[in-house]
């Protein structure tokens, strides 16, 4: 009975990470990658989430906001989204077309805004 010949296999090249620096005869040394010049860690803001924009009426510049915390006329809010970021004071609020001075958590209020907002923009108390 003939003997089976062993197949010769090629060794696969091991791909090495660029973060590891290798020198002959020494252990591998991990090198920290440099951060880009403009990468500065932002400070955590102390802004409180007031609510979420659910609708926008462009003809009257009004937004509907579902509140997560109470809000009143005279407070300053910051509305921030993908393309939106501005601060404004609250001059008037409405619930079911009735003007109100304070709104409770869970209510959907109509609010006059200075510029365009979009759905899913977040309102913070400034």
Helices and strands as residue ranges (DSSP letters): E 20-21, E 29-30, E 48-57, E 62-67, E 71-72, E 76-80, E 85-89, E 93-95, E 98-100, E 102-103, E 108-112, E 122-125
